[in-house]
């Protein structure tokens, strides 16, 4: 239901999320982020361009890392969301708590600004 | 127009629920964003019931009805036999609290209340009925 591809680019880990994240598949997202962090990544980009759907279980995964990332100085930027997916984040006001960019170029720029 | 779908209480079945809602409403809801909101709210309701009232027992079933009495007016009903899980009795957690406590839950109820106009619980012949209404202008 969800497939997560991981690749490295310019010192950042890119997690490309393909498909739908709901209560049954949110664990996949959690494991992918945990693996990235566990292997020492401090810059994480989440490519949401092929993310078709996210429910609260998936939002909760992103939320659950906010404090840990703050403490460990890890930066994460989400980018490329379709309008319907971005809307789900907006309903809860999560756009203010997470870093969200419209495309990869801007996401990389934001990642570097956050790193300064 | 009305539609019905029966669901076993397994989280694996949520995808089928979403497909059912999408197919049923596709010709009635123009906006992709609004359609996704409705799908999201009902997915949250079903997953809450499956987890909290039915402990993900696939032999327990939910019954979903969609009724469109007039253009732009939607009535969704979810029926089940479990203990009643009334989201109106739960206080939505504060967002900052969620971040602090690293709780991966509690957001769903907030989504449902934001998206739907009304969430009402009744009892019909001993079954729980959760009725959610939404009007789209």
gemmi code that builds the backbone of each chain (N, CA, C; Angstrom):
import gemmi

chains = {
    "A": [
        ("UNK", (0.835, -1.210, 0.000), (0.000, 0.000, 0.000), (0.864, 1.252, 0.000)),
        ("UNK", (1.978, 1.183, 0.782), (2.924, 2.291, 0.670), (4.294, 1.695, 0.430)),
        ("UNK", (5.050, 2.380, -0.419), (6.400, 1.935, -0.725), (7.319, 3.127, -0.505)),
        ("UNK", (8.410, 2.894, 0.217), (9.305, 4.007, 0.493), (10.678, 3.727, -0.094)),
        ("UNK", (11.097, 4.607, -0.998), (12.399, 4.456, -1.645), (13.372, 5.433, -0.998)),
        ("UNK", (14.552, 4.942, -0.715), (15.529, 5.809, -0.062), (16.725, 6.014, -0.971)),
        ("UNK", (17.128, 7.250, -1.135), (18.335, 7.522, -1.892), (19.080, 8.689, -1.281)),
        ("UNK", (20.370, 8.746, -1.553), (21.171, 9.838, -1.011), (21.540, 10.824, -2.110)),
        ("UNK", (21.461, 12.085, -1.785), (21.759, 13.115, -2.770), (22.304, 14.339, -2.043)),
        ("UNK", (23.459, 14.810, -2.452), (24.078, 16.005, -1.854), (24.096, 15.967, -0.324)),
        ("UNK", (24.442, 14.834, 0.237), (24.555, 14.735, 1.692), (23.239, 14.632, 2.432)),
        ("UNK", (22.156, 14.546, 1.692), (20.851, 14.400, 2.347), (20.255, 13.035, 2.010)),
        ("UNK", (19.462, 12.519, 2.933), (18.717, 11.291, 2.676), (17.386, 11.695, 2.076)),
        ("UNK", (17.039, 11.104, 0.943), (15.716, 11.393, 0.380), (14.840, 10.158, 0.530)),
        ("UNK", (13.737, 10.330, 1.217), (12.764, 9.243, 1.366), (11.574, 9.559, 0.455)),
        ("UNK", (11.440, 8.781, -0.617), (10.325, 8.993, -1.538), (9.175, 8.081, -1.139)),
        ("UNK", (8.069, 8.694, -0.768), (6.917, 7.937, -0.274), (5.914, 7.753, -1.415)),
        ("UNK", (5.677, 6.498, -1.777), (4.802, 6.197, -2.903), (3.572, 5.447, -2.412)),
        ("UNK", (2.389, 6.005, -2.681), (1.153, 5.313, -2.306), (0.379, 6.005, -1.213)),
        ("UNK", (-0.202, 5.198, -0.323), (-1.111, 5.722, 0.695), (-0.640, 5.340, 2.094)),
        ("UNK", (-0.670, 6.299, 3.005), (-0.304, 6.008, 4.389), (-1.555, 6.101, 5.259)),
        ("UNK", (-1.932, 4.966, 5.854), (-3.071, 4.955, 6.765), (-2.674, 4.219, 8.043)),
        ("UNK", (-3.674, 3.865, 8.856), (-3.373, 3.235, 10.148), (-2.668, 1.888, 9.991)),
        ("UNK", (-2.851, 1.235, 8.835), (-2.199, -0.068, 8.671), (-0.796, 0.057, 8.089)),
        ("UNK", (-0.494, 1.163, 7.432), (0.809, 1.273, 6.763), (1.736, 2.331, 7.349)),
        ("UNK", (1.271, 3.093, 8.357), (2.094, 4.178, 8.897), (3.388, 3.654, 9.518)),
        ("UNK", (3.373, 2.404, 9.948), (4.561, 1.790, 10.534), (5.728, 1.794, 9.529)),
        ("UNK", (5.417, 1.663, 8.245), (6.454, 1.663, 7.202), (7.195, 2.998, 7.177)),
        ("UNK", (6.424, 4.078, 7.297), (7.017, 5.414, 7.321), (7.889, 5.578, 8.564)),
        ("UNK", (7.355, 5.114, 9.686), (8.079, 5.211, 10.949), (9.418, 4.465, 10.861)),
        ("UNK", (9.377, 3.253, 10.325), (10.594, 2.440, 10.210), (11.605, 3.089, 9.274)),
        ("UNK", (11.121, 3.670, 8.179), (12.024, 4.291, 7.203), (12.736, 5.494, 7.804)),
        ("UNK", (11.993, 6.320, 8.546), (12.609, 7.494, 9.174), (13.575, 7.040, 10.272)),
        ("UNK", (13.146, 6.060, 11.070), (13.997, 5.554, 12.154), (15.303, 4.982, 11.605)),
        ("UNK", (15.223, 4.299, 10.464), (16.404, 3.699, 9.848), (17.367, 4.792, 9.390)),
        ("UNK", (16.796, 5.807, 8.759), (17.593, 6.925, 8.276), (18.322, 7.610, 9.437)),
        ("UNK", (17.580, 7.862, 10.507), (18.160, 8.506, 11.693), (19.196, 7.583, 12.349)),
        ("UNK", (18.855, 6.303, 12.434), (19.727, 5.320, 13.051), (21.064, 5.204, 12.337)),
        ("UNK", (21.058, 5.465, 11.045), (22.290, 5.376, 10.275), (23.020, 6.712, 10.206)),
        ("UNK", (22.559, 7.651, 11.007), (23.309, 8.892, 11.177), (22.927, 10.062, 10.286)),
        ("UNK", (21.840, 9.947, 9.539), (21.436, 11.078, 8.694), (21.007, 12.258, 9.556)),
        ("UNK", (21.456, 13.434, 9.172), (21.013, 14.634, 9.889), (20.216, 15.556, 8.966)),
        ("UNK", (20.195, 15.195, 7.669), (19.379, 15.947, 6.716), (18.467, 14.962, 5.998)),
        ("UNK", (17.190, 15.141, 6.190), (16.232, 14.212, 5.589), (15.210, 14.985, 4.750)),
        ("UNK", (15.091, 14.571, 3.498), (14.061, 15.142, 2.633), (13.006, 14.068, 2.402)),
        ("UNK", (11.752, 14.422, 2.543), (10.690, 13.452, 2.288), (9.959, 13.873, 1.013)),
        ("UNK", (10.150, 13.069, -0.021), (9.525, 13.351, -1.317), (8.085, 12.835, -1.296)),
        ("UNK", (7.127, 13.777, -1.275), (5.705, 13.404, -1.162), (4.982, 13.486, -2.505)),
        ("UNK", (5.761, 13.585, -3.607), (5.105, 13.808, -4.901), (4.265, 12.613, -5.363)),
        ("UNK", (4.574, 11.414, -4.866), (3.765, 10.247, -5.232), (2.938, 9.752, -4.038)),
        ("UNK", (2.792, 10.635, -3.042), (1.951, 10.304, -1.880), (0.513, 10.686, -2.217)),
        ("UNK", (-0.346, 9.676, -2.273), (-1.725, 9.912, -2.719), (-2.669, 10.207, -1.563)),
        ("UNK", (-2.256, 9.794, -0.352), (-3.180, 9.897, 0.783), (-2.404, 9.755, 2.074)),
        ("UNK", (-2.796, 10.534, 3.076), (-2.218, 10.338, 4.412), (-3.310, 10.564, 5.451)),
        ("UNK", (-3.392, 9.657, 6.425), (-4.366, 9.847, 7.505), (-3.609, 10.244, 8.772)),
        ("UNK", (-4.339, 10.394, 9.869), (-3.724, 10.901, 11.100), (-2.583, 10.009, 11.596)),
        ("UNK", (-2.656, 8.713, 11.269), (-1.596, 7.805, 11.715), (-0.251, 8.229, 11.100)),
        ("UNK", (-0.291, 8.627, 9.832), (0.928, 9.081, 9.158), (1.381, 10.444, 9.653)),
        ("UNK", (0.417, 11.339, 9.873), (0.748, 12.671, 10.407), (1.401, 12.506, 11.772)),
        ("UNK", (0.871, 11.565, 12.551), (1.388, 11.311, 13.889), (2.847, 10.861, 13.873)),
        ("UNK", (3.224, 10.123, 12.840), (4.617, 9.686, 12.722), (5.529, 10.907, 12.566)),
        ("UNK", (5.163, 11.801, 11.667), (5.979, 13.021, 11.483), (6.046, 13.833, 12.786)),
        ("UNK", (4.887, 13.955, 13.437), (4.816, 14.720, 14.683), (5.722, 14.126, 15.766)),
        ("UNK", (5.775, 12.798, 15.783), (6.482, 12.114, 16.864), (7.989, 12.346, 16.820)),
        ("UNK", (8.491, 12.803, 15.670), (9.934, 13.031, 15.541), (10.348, 14.485, 15.805)),
        ("UNK", (9.388, 15.377, 15.932), (9.712, 16.806, 16.017), (10.693, 17.101, 17.164)),
        ("UNK", (10.391, 16.619, 18.351), (11.264, 16.921, 19.499), (12.619, 16.240, 19.410)),
        ("UNK", (12.597, 14.993, 18.980), (13.859, 14.250, 18.848), (14.783, 14.950, 17.846)),
        ("UNK", (14.202, 15.397, 16.741), (14.996, 16.069, 15.713), (15.547, 17.394, 16.226)),
        ("UNK", (14.734, 18.081, 17.013), (15.159, 19.353, 17.589), (16.369, 19.115, 18.520)),
        ("UNK", (16.248, 18.080, 19.357), (17.314, 17.751, 20.317), (18.588, 17.291, 19.626)),
        ("UNK", (18.443, 16.511, 18.559), (19.613, 15.935, 17.893), (20.105, 16.771, 16.716)),
        ("UNK", (19.462, 17.918, 16.517), (19.842, 18.793, 15.411), (19.708, 18.106, 14.048)),
        ("UNK", (18.634, 17.392, 13.871), (18.340, 16.736, 12.592), (17.283, 17.574, 11.874)),
        ("UNK", (17.524, 17.819, 10.583), (16.567, 18.624, 9.819), (15.770, 17.737, 8.871)),
        ("UNK", (14.482, 17.975, 8.831), (13.637, 17.221, 7.895), (12.722, 18.199, 7.156)),
        ("UNK", (12.701, 18.079, 5.829), (11.817, 18.915, 5.024), (10.978, 18.011, 4.115)),
        ("UNK", (9.681, 18.247, 4.093), (8.763, 17.509, 3.221), (8.528, 18.351, 1.971)),
        ("UNK", (8.442, 17.709, 0.825), (8.180, 18.505, -0.388), (7.325, 17.748, -1.413)),
        ("UNK", (6.771, 18.534, -2.346), (6.079, 17.969, -3.503), (4.674, 17.447, -3.263)),
        ("UNK", (4.043, 17.885, -2.171), (2.713, 17.350, -1.865), (1.661, 17.764, -2.878)),
        ("UNK", (0.780, 16.826, -3.205), (-0.407, 17.162, -3.987), (-1.311, 18.021, -3.103)),
        ("UNK", (-2.169, 18.797, -3.748), (-3.023, 19.738, -3.006), (-3.880, 19.027, -1.942)),
        ("UNK", (-4.453, 17.870, -2.330), (-5.344, 17.166, -1.380), (-4.579, 16.665, -0.158)),
        ("UNK", (-3.313, 16.311, -0.349), (-2.488, 15.839, 0.767), (-2.042, 17.022, 1.632)),
        ("UNK", (-1.624, 18.104, 0.971), (-1.214, 19.315, 1.699), (-2.357, 19.827, 2.569)),
        ("UNK", (-3.573, 19.711, 2.040), (-4.760, 20.154, 2.763), (-4.927, 19.419, 4.101)),
        ("UNK", (-4.599, 18.123, 4.112), (-4.707, 17.336, 5.353), (-3.780, 17.904, 6.430)),
        ("UNK", (-2.567, 18.294, 6.029), (-1.628, 18.908, 6.976), (-2.166, 20.258, 7.450)),
        ("UNK", (-2.786, 20.994, 6.515), (-3.271, 22.340, 6.840), (-4.446, 22.326, 7.811)),
        ("UNK", (-5.322, 21.338, 7.675), (-6.498, 21.271, 8.555), (-6.059, 21.294, 10.019)),
        ("UNK", (-4.964, 20.587, 10.310), (-4.494, 20.484, 11.695), (-3.463, 21.550, 12.048)),
        ("UNK", (-3.122, 22.401, 11.101), (-2.125, 23.437, 11.376), (-0.717, 22.884, 11.491)),
        ("UNK", (-0.477, 21.716, 10.895), (0.840, 21.095, 11.022), (1.888, 21.749, 10.125)),
        ("UNK", (1.412, 22.536, 9.176), (2.350, 23.219, 8.287), (3.255, 24.159, 9.084)),
        ("UNK", (2.774, 24.578, 10.263), (3.585, 25.474, 11.106), (4.606, 24.712, 11.949)),
        ("UNK", (4.347, 23.445, 12.169), (5.222, 22.651, 13.038), (6.269, 21.856, 12.256)),
        ("UNK", (5.925, 21.548, 11.005), (6.841, 20.786, 10.164), (7.370, 21.717, 9.077)),
        ("UNK", (8.470, 21.342, 8.448), (8.996, 22.149, 7.348), (8.500, 21.550, 6.037)),
        ("UNK", (7.755, 22.364, 5.283), (7.155, 21.868, 4.045), (7.485, 22.813, 2.889)),
        ("UNK", (8.026, 22.269, 1.815), (8.346, 23.063, 0.626), (7.561, 22.539, -0.561)),
        ("UNK", (7.425, 23.400, -1.583), (6.622, 22.963, -2.722), (7.380, 22.008, -3.645)),
        ("UNK", (8.689, 22.215, -3.795), (9.436, 21.308, -4.674), (10.819, 20.991, -4.102)),
        ("UNK", (11.515, 20.113, -4.796), (12.792, 19.596, -4.292), (13.849, 20.686, -4.161)),
        ("UNK", (13.882, 21.564, -5.142), (14.880, 22.638, -5.134), (14.712, 23.525, -3.899)),
        ("UNK", (13.462, 23.917, -3.654), (13.181, 24.750, -2.479), (13.404, 23.991, -1.179)),
        ("UNK", (13.107, 22.695, -1.221), (13.297, 21.869, -0.024), (14.776, 21.803, 0.348)),
        ("UNK", (15.627, 21.654, -0.680), (17.078, 21.600, -0.429), (17.583, 22.932, 0.107)),
        ("UNK", (17.041, 24.001, -0.456), (17.429, 25.336, -0.008), (17.051, 25.524, 1.466)),
        ("UNK", (15.831, 25.134, 1.794), (15.350, 25.261, 3.173), (16.180, 24.391, 4.120)),
        ("UNK", (16.524, 23.201, 3.650), (17.328, 22.280, 4.459), (18.667, 22.927, 4.800)),
        ("UNK", (19.269, 23.590, 3.819), (20.567, 24.241, 4.056), (20.427, 25.469, 4.945)),
        ("UNK", (19.332, 26.208, 4.778), (19.098, 27.374, 5.643), (18.913, 26.938, 7.097)),
        ("UNK", (18.195, 25.828, 7.269), (17.952, 25.313, 8.627), (19.241, 24.786, 9.255)),
        ("UNK", (20.184, 24.423, 8.396), (21.433, 23.839, 8.888), (22.412, 24.885, 9.388)),
        ("UNK", (22.193, 26.146, 9.017), (23.147, 27.201, 9.379), (23.060, 27.495, 10.878)),
    ],
    "B": [
        ("UNK", (-30.016, 8.962, -3.683), (-28.999, 7.935, -3.942), (-28.443, 7.419, -2.617)),
        ("UNK", (-28.278, 6.107, -2.486), (-27.654, 5.601, -1.273), (-26.750, 4.411, -1.586)),
        ("UNK", (-25.756, 4.235, -0.737), (-24.759, 3.185, -0.947), (-24.475, 2.506, 0.385)),
        ("UNK", (-24.092, 1.223, 0.320), (-23.759, 0.505, 1.554), (-22.499, -0.333, 1.386)),
        ("UNK", (-21.717, -0.438, 2.466), (-20.491, -1.231, 2.438), (-20.303, -1.887, 3.800)),
        ("UNK", (-19.987, -3.174, 3.819), (-19.740, -3.881, 5.080), (-18.247, -4.181, 5.210)),
        ("UNK", (-17.726, -3.930, 6.392), (-16.281, -3.988, 6.589), (-15.932, -4.856, 7.796)),
        ("UNK", (-15.018, -5.798, 7.626), (-14.459, -6.538, 8.755), (-13.463, -5.639, 9.471)),
        ("UNK", (-13.385, -5.772, 10.807), (-12.554, -4.841, 11.584), (-11.060, -5.177, 11.541)),
        ("UNK", (-10.488, -5.034, 10.367), (-9.044, -5.178, 10.209), (-8.545, -3.919, 9.521)),
        ("UNK", (-7.437, -3.373, 10.006), (-6.918, -2.120, 9.423), (-6.556, -2.291, 7.951)),
        ("UNK", (-6.300, -3.546, 7.564), (-6.009, -3.837, 6.149), (-7.191, -3.457, 5.255)),
        ("UNK", (-8.387, -3.423, 5.841), (-9.599, -3.155, 5.053), (-9.885, -1.672, 4.831)),
        ("UNK", (-9.072, -0.803, 5.439), (-9.330, 0.644, 5.308), (-9.219, 1.108, 3.856)),
        ("UNK", (-8.303, 0.486, 3.133), (-8.122, 0.830, 1.716), (-9.422, 0.593, 0.942)),
        ("UNK", (-10.073, -0.540, 1.235), (-11.344, -0.867, 0.592), (-12.429, 0.135, 0.949)),
        ("UNK", (-12.415, 0.598, 2.183), (-13.378, 1.607, 2.638), (-13.192, 2.888, 1.816)),
        ("UNK", (-11.940, 3.287, 1.683), (-11.658, 4.527, 0.943), (-12.073, 4.408, -0.524)),
        ("UNK", (-11.792, 3.232, -1.117), (-12.176, 3.016, -2.521), (-13.693, 3.075, -2.683)),
        ("UNK", (-14.410, 2.485, -1.716), (-15.874, 2.493, -1.757), (-16.409, 3.932, -1.701)),
        ("UNK", (-15.864, 4.725, -0.784), (-16.348, 6.105, -0.632), (-16.027, 6.908, -1.896)),
        ("UNK", (-14.814, 6.698, -2.408), (-14.395, 7.440, -3.604), (-15.321, 7.141, -4.782)),
        ("UNK", (-15.584, 5.842, -4.980), (-16.446, 5.436, -6.101), (-17.863, 5.964, -5.919)),
        ("UNK", (-18.377, 5.882, -4.687), (-19.756, 6.302, -4.427), (-19.936, 7.802, -4.621)),
        ("UNK", (-18.915, 8.568, -4.247), (-19.072, 10.036, -4.248), (-18.506, 10.739, -5.473)),
        ("UNK", (-17.780, 9.974, -6.291), (-17.063, 10.611, -7.402), (-17.956, 11.508, -8.255)),
        ("UNK", (-19.158, 11.030, -8.539), (-20.029, 11.822, -9.406), (-20.783, 12.910, -8.639)),
        ("UNK", (-20.650, 12.912, -7.306), (-21.391, 13.881, -6.486), (-20.512, 15.003, -5.940)),
        ("UNK", (-19.198, 14.765, -5.910), (-18.281, 15.769, -5.353), (-17.264, 16.144, -6.418)),
        ("UNK", (-17.265, 17.388, -6.785), (-16.402, 17.842, -7.876), (-14.949, 18.002, -7.404)),
        ("UNK", (-14.783, 18.630, -6.245), (-13.437, 18.954, -5.775), (-12.702, 17.740, -5.224)),
        ("UNK", (-11.507, 17.514, -5.759), (-10.652, 16.418, -5.317), (-10.263, 16.604, -3.843)),
        ("UNK", (-10.066, 17.873, -3.451), (-9.664, 18.179, -2.072), (-10.804, 17.860, -1.102)),
        ("UNK", (-12.018, 18.259, -1.470), (-13.179, 17.995, -0.612), (-13.461, 16.500, -0.532)),
        ("UNK", (-13.351, 15.817, -1.674), (-13.572, 14.369, -1.693), (-12.567, 13.685, -0.766)),
        ("UNK", (-11.306, 14.119, -0.835), (-10.277, 13.541, 0.033), (-10.573, 13.804, 1.508)),
        ("UNK", (-11.104, 14.988, 1.811), (-11.449, 15.315, 3.208), (-12.507, 14.356, 3.751)),
        ("UNK", (-13.531, 14.097, 2.929), (-14.609, 13.204, 3.365), (-14.070, 11.794, 3.566)),
        ("UNK", (-13.261, 11.333, 2.609), (-12.651, 10.004, 2.712), (-11.813, 9.922, 3.985)),
        ("UNK", (-11.052, 10.969, 4.247), (-10.183, 11.020, 5.429), (-10.990, 10.901, 6.722)),
        ("UNK", (-12.060, 11.704, 6.820), (-12.864, 11.696, 8.058), (-13.474, 10.324, 8.315)),
        ("UNK", (-13.963, 9.675, 7.250), (-14.600, 8.362, 7.428), (-13.562, 7.275, 7.702)),
        ("UNK", (-12.407, 7.384, 7.085), (-11.289, 6.467, 7.365), (-10.916, 6.566, 8.849)),
        ("UNK", (-10.842, 7.800, 9.351), (-10.487, 8.009, 10.768), (-11.539, 7.396, 11.688)),
        ("UNK", (-12.811, 7.577, 11.327), (-13.882, 7.021, 12.151), (-13.810, 5.500, 12.178)),
        ("UNK", (-13.614, 4.908, 10.998), (-13.555, 3.440, 10.923), (-12.335, 2.901, 11.663)),
        ("UNK", (-11.173, 3.540, 11.485), (-9.983, 3.000, 12.154), (-10.107, 3.153, 13.670)),
        ("UNK", (-10.699, 4.261, 14.129), (-10.949, 4.434, 15.568), (-11.822, 3.312, 16.118)),
        ("UNK", (-12.911, 3.036, 15.403), (-13.828, 1.979, 15.850), (-13.141, 0.614, 15.836)),
        ("UNK", (-12.427, 0.349, 14.733), (-11.746, -0.953, 14.617), (-10.767, -1.168, 15.775)),
        ("UNK", (-10.008, -0.107, 16.087), (-8.968, -0.240, 17.118), (-9.570, -0.220, 18.521)),
        ("UNK", (-10.388, 0.801, 18.812), (-10.814, 1.014, 20.196), (-12.050, 0.216, 20.605)),
        ("UNK", (-12.985, 0.015, 19.674), (-14.212, -0.697, 20.056), (-14.150, -2.174, 19.683)),
        ("UNK", (-13.335, -2.525, 18.684), (-13.336, -3.926, 18.215), (-11.970, -4.596, 18.273)),
        ("UNK", (-10.975, -3.879, 18.795), (-9.631, -4.447, 18.965), (-9.147, -5.206, 17.722)),
        ("UNK", (-9.499, -4.647, 16.567), (-9.060, -5.186, 15.269), (-9.424, -6.658, 15.060)),
        ("UNK", (-10.578, -7.039, 15.561), (-11.062, -8.409, 15.323), (-11.777, -8.456, 13.970)),
        ("UNK", (-11.187, -9.160, 12.985), (-11.767, -9.150, 11.628), (-13.137, -9.817, 11.544)),
        ("UNK", (-13.511, -10.570, 12.590), (-14.841, -11.187, 12.597), (-15.934, -10.197, 13.008)),
        ("UNK", (-15.521, -9.068, 13.579), (-16.480, -8.007, 13.900), (-16.651, -7.129, 12.658)),
        ("UNK", (-17.876, -6.669, 12.470), (-18.131, -5.890, 11.245), (-18.685, -4.500, 11.517)),
        ("UNK", (-18.311, -3.596, 10.637), (-18.902, -2.253, 10.602), (-19.752, -2.203, 9.334)),
        ("UNK", (-20.790, -1.393, 9.401), (-21.650, -1.240, 8.234), (-21.694, 0.246, 7.905)),
        ("UNK", (-21.315, 0.582, 6.700), (-21.310, 1.998, 6.341), (-22.401, 2.301, 5.317)),
        ("UNK", (-23.164, 3.343, 5.584), (-24.193, 3.784, 4.650), (-23.900, 5.211, 4.208)),
        ("UNK", (-24.060, 5.450, 2.947), (-23.937, 6.819, 2.449), (-25.282, 7.193, 1.838)),
        ("UNK", (-25.824, 8.296, 2.291), (-27.100, 8.742, 1.758), (-26.952, 10.176, 1.263)),
        ("UNK", (-27.429, 10.406, 0.062), (-27.354, 11.761, -0.497), (-28.778, 12.216, -0.792)),
        ("UNK", (-29.447, 12.785, 0.244), (-30.864, 13.130, 0.096), (-31.110, 14.258, -0.901)),
        ("UNK", (-30.146, 15.133, -1.029), (-30.260, 16.201, -2.025), (-28.864, 16.611, -2.454)),
        ("UNK", (-28.791, 17.358, -3.537), (-27.490, 17.752, -4.077), (-26.675, 18.503, -3.021)),
        ("UNK", (-25.463, 18.049, -2.794), (-24.575, 18.745, -1.869), (-24.767, 18.395, -0.407)),
        ("UNK", (-25.755, 17.529, -0.105), (-25.993, 17.138, 1.294), (-25.666, 15.652, 1.455)),
        ("UNK", (-24.786, 15.357, 2.393), (-24.309, 13.987, 2.565), (-24.536, 13.506, 3.990)),
        ("UNK", (-25.108, 12.313, 4.109), (-25.294, 11.699, 5.428), (-24.562, 10.359, 5.417)),
        ("UNK", (-23.612, 10.242, 6.326), (-22.848, 9.008, 6.436), (-23.221, 8.340, 7.755)),
        ("UNK", (-23.473, 7.045, 7.704), (-23.773, 6.322, 8.940), (-22.851, 5.125, 9.067)),
        ("UNK", (-22.291, 4.973, 10.248), (-21.478, 3.792, 10.528), (-22.145, 3.056, 11.688)),
        ("UNK", (-22.512, 1.803, 11.432), (-23.200, 1.004, 12.468), (-22.290, -0.116, 12.937)),
        ("UNK", (-22.378, -0.391, 14.240), (-21.629, -1.520, 14.785), (-22.274, -2.001, 16.071)),
        ("UNK", (-21.799, -3.142, 16.557), (-22.375, -3.749, 17.751), (-21.460, -3.652, 18.967)),
        ("UNK", (-20.362, -2.999, 18.832), (-19.394, -2.964, 19.941), (-19.798, -1.995, 21.033)),
        ("UNK", (-18.860, -1.784, 21.952), (-19.090, -0.749, 22.945), (-19.042, 0.595, 22.209)),
        ("UNK", (-19.853, 1.537, 22.650), (-19.918, 2.783, 21.903), (-18.637, 3.594, 22.080)),
        ("UNK", (-18.100, 4.035, 20.960), (-16.907, 4.880, 20.999), (-17.323, 6.266, 20.521)),
        ("UNK", (-17.665, 7.122, 21.481), (-18.227, 8.431, 21.147), (-17.118, 9.489, 21.132)),
        ("UNK", (-16.801, 9.963, 19.934), (-15.678, 10.917, 19.843), (-16.019, 12.255, 20.501)),
        ("UNK", (-17.330, 12.514, 20.682), (-17.697, 13.778, 21.329), (-17.321, 13.797, 22.812)),
        ("UNK", (-17.058, 12.609, 23.352), (-16.672, 12.539, 24.766), (-15.168, 12.709, 24.957)),
        ("UNK", (-14.447, 12.742, 23.838), (-12.998, 12.877, 23.934), (-12.589, 14.313, 23.646)),
        ("UNK", (-11.714, 14.824, 24.480), (-11.195, 16.149, 24.208), (-10.041, 16.014, 23.234)),
        ("UNK", (-10.061, 16.819, 22.210), (-8.943, 16.760, 21.280), (-7.713, 17.267, 22.001)),
        ("UNK", (-6.631, 16.513, 21.923), (-5.420, 16.965, 22.603), (-4.857, 18.223, 21.952)),
        ("UNK", (-4.218, 19.012, 22.741), (-3.556, 20.199, 22.254), (-2.397, 19.788, 21.340)),
        ("UNK", (-2.241, 20.488, 20.231), (-1.195, 20.103, 19.266), (0.196, 20.128, 19.914)),
        ("UNK", (0.486, 21.155, 20.703), (1.805, 21.236, 21.340), (2.036, 20.062, 22.286)),
        ("UNK", (0.955, 19.648, 22.943), (1.010, 18.502, 23.838), (1.369, 17.222, 23.095)),
        ("UNK", (0.803, 17.103, 21.894), (1.068, 15.926, 21.077), (2.538, 15.840, 20.713)),
        ("UNK", (3.114, 16.980, 20.381), (4.526, 17.021, 20.012), (5.356, 16.603, 21.212)),
        ("UNK", (5.008, 17.153, 22.379), (5.776, 16.899, 23.587), (5.688, 15.445, 24.028)),
        ("UNK", (4.496, 14.911, 23.985), (4.300, 13.554, 24.492), (4.603, 12.482, 23.454)),
        ("UNK", (4.909, 12.920, 22.233), (5.202, 11.993, 21.126), (4.085, 10.967, 20.944)),
        ("UNK", (2.884, 11.406, 21.192), (1.757, 10.493, 21.023), (1.378, 10.410, 19.563)),
        ("UNK", (1.312, 9.186, 19.054), (0.957, 9.027, 17.646), (-0.541, 8.794, 17.517)),
        ("UNK", (-1.313, 9.555, 18.221), (-2.758, 9.401, 18.125), (-3.431, 10.687, 18.527)),
        ("UNK", (-4.748, 10.721, 18.481), (-5.462, 11.903, 18.931), (-5.709, 12.931, 17.846)),
        ("UNK", (-4.953, 12.811, 16.757), (-5.132, 13.772, 15.666), (-6.388, 13.456, 14.853)),
        ("UNK", (-6.740, 12.181, 14.814), (-7.862, 11.742, 13.984), (-9.179, 12.391, 14.372)),
        ("UNK", (-9.433, 12.449, 15.680), (-10.685, 13.024, 16.171), (-10.762, 14.504, 15.785)),
        ("UNK", (-9.627, 15.165, 15.917), (-9.567, 16.576, 15.541), (-9.898, 16.758, 14.052)),
        ("UNK", (-9.375, 15.847, 13.216), (-9.655, 15.908, 11.773), (-11.144, 15.725, 11.500)),
        ("UNK", (-11.735, 14.708, 12.113), (-13.152, 14.415, 11.874), (-14.016, 15.619, 12.244)),
        ("UNK", (-13.754, 16.202, 13.418), (-14.560, 17.333, 13.873), (-14.356, 18.565, 12.996)),
        ("UNK", (-13.166, 18.704, 12.434), (-12.904, 19.838, 11.548), (-13.617, 19.675, 10.210)),
        ("UNK", (-13.691, 18.440, 9.733), (-14.205, 18.190, 8.385), (-15.733, 18.070, 8.350)),
        ("UNK", (-16.293, 17.324, 9.303), (-17.732, 17.087, 9.283), (-18.488, 18.229, 9.971)),
        ("UNK", (-19.747, 18.452, 9.532), (-20.566, 19.498, 10.150), (-21.076, 19.027, 11.506)),
        ("UNK", (-21.392, 17.732, 11.575), (-21.998, 17.214, 12.806), (-21.702, 15.720, 12.959)),
        ("UNK", (-21.462, 15.298, 14.180), (-21.281, 13.872, 14.474), (-22.237, 13.527, 15.614)),
        ("UNK", (-23.224, 12.675, 15.319), (-24.258, 12.358, 16.310), (-24.348, 10.845, 16.500)),
        ("UNK", (-24.501, 10.424, 17.744), (-24.637, 8.987, 18.026), (-26.043, 8.654, 18.448)),
        ("UNK", (-26.570, 7.554, 17.899), (-27.873, 7.067, 18.334), (-27.798, 5.549, 18.457)),
        ("UNK", (-28.905, 4.968, 18.875), (-28.980, 3.530, 19.016), (-30.180, 3.048, 18.222)),
        ("UNK", (-29.962, 2.069, 17.335), (-31.071, 1.556, 16.533), (-31.130, 0.043, 16.717)),
        ("UNK", (-32.208, -0.440, 17.316), (-32.376, -1.881, 17.576), (-31.149, -2.489, 18.253)),
        ("UNK", (-30.612, -1.770, 19.210), (-29.472, -2.284, 19.969), (-28.121, -2.070, 19.303)),
        ("UNK", (-28.108, -1.515, 18.119), (-26.840, -1.253, 17.429), (-26.446, 0.213, 17.583)),
        ("UNK", (-25.143, 0.460, 17.616), (-24.663, 1.848, 17.651), (-24.736, 2.425, 16.246)),
        ("UNK", (-25.238, 3.621, 16.162), (-25.241, 4.306, 14.871), (-24.533, 5.637, 15.049)),
        ("UNK", (-23.477, 5.837, 14.284), (-22.806, 7.117, 14.282), (-23.152, 7.826, 12.987)),
        ("UNK", (-23.800, 8.959, 13.086), (-24.222, 9.683, 11.886), (-23.369, 10.951, 11.725)),
        ("UNK", (-22.738, 11.035, 10.556), (-21.921, 12.217, 10.266), (-22.557, 12.945, 9.093)),
        ("UNK", (-22.682, 14.255, 9.228), (-23.292, 14.991, 8.114), (-22.349, 16.047, 7.579)),
        ("UNK", (-22.483, 16.286, 6.281), (-21.621, 17.258, 5.619), (-22.408, 17.911, 4.488)),
        ("UNK", (-22.409, 19.216, 4.462), (-23.043, 19.930, 3.354), (-21.966, 20.666, 2.570)),
        ("UNK", (-22.004, 20.472, 1.271), (-21.031, 21.145, 0.413), (-21.769, 22.171, -0.427)),
        ("UNK", (-21.307, 23.399, -0.355), (-21.984, 24.453, -1.119), (-21.566, 24.404, -2.575)),
    ],
}
model = gemmi.Model(1)
for chain_id, residues in chains.items():
    chain = gemmi.Chain(chain_id)
    for i, (resn, *xyz) in enumerate(residues, 1):
        res = gemmi.Residue()
        res.name, res.seqid = resn, gemmi.SeqId(i, " ")
        for name, pos in zip(("N", "CA", "C"), xyz):
            atom = gemmi.Atom()
            atom.name, atom.element = name, gemmi.Element(name[0])
            atom.pos, atom.b_iso = gemmi.Position(*pos), 0.0
            res.add_atom(atom)
        chain.add_residue(res)
    model.add_chain(chain)
structure = gemmi.Structure()
structure.add_model(model)
structure.setup_entities()
